[in-house]
């Protein structure tokens, strides 16, 4: 989006190389402005299981923007998540992008793509071999049509040798207090004893 997570992670572990992707041009420009002075390579594109173009639905609050149709539950809980526009965007596979970036192992991967996680991961299978920790947004209830829920996300990472290690920033329904979504943390099995 606009570099919020980059600023946060840079405070926790400063001086690391960061690679960022943001498809919406206005948000991309703010991301660049908000991360000046950091070791960042940023791409004005989205990630998917293929390269090409697509239309992204722009939400009123920008953070709820998605390629996927939004569910009624989302706009009921968060009225400013409603779509107000569309924008044509470029899509790339993460595996194709990182080929020339000389990445090392033990990478932290953060994915927050408003229900589009399955497609991003499908285009990242080679890169995932060098990933140590994944922080990925998930939902317990469908907030976007056709998205993976927590069960699918858990099974995917479990099958690749990652251990579910907890939830960060879980959001509760403003109406009922029931958990709706959050950021799940997955750590490569062989590394889990080294992070506590």
Buried (B, 14 or more C-beta within 10 A) or exposed (E): BBBEBBEEBBEEEEEEEBBBBBBBEEBBEBBBEBBEEBEBEBBBBBBBBEBEEBEBBBBBEBBBBBBBEBBEBBBEBBEEBBBEEEBEBBBBBBBBBBEEEEBEEEBBBBBBBBBBBBBBBBBBEEBBEBBBBBBBBBBBBBBBEEBBBBEEBBEBBEEBEBBBBEBEEBBEBEEEEEBBBBBBBBBBEEBBEEEE
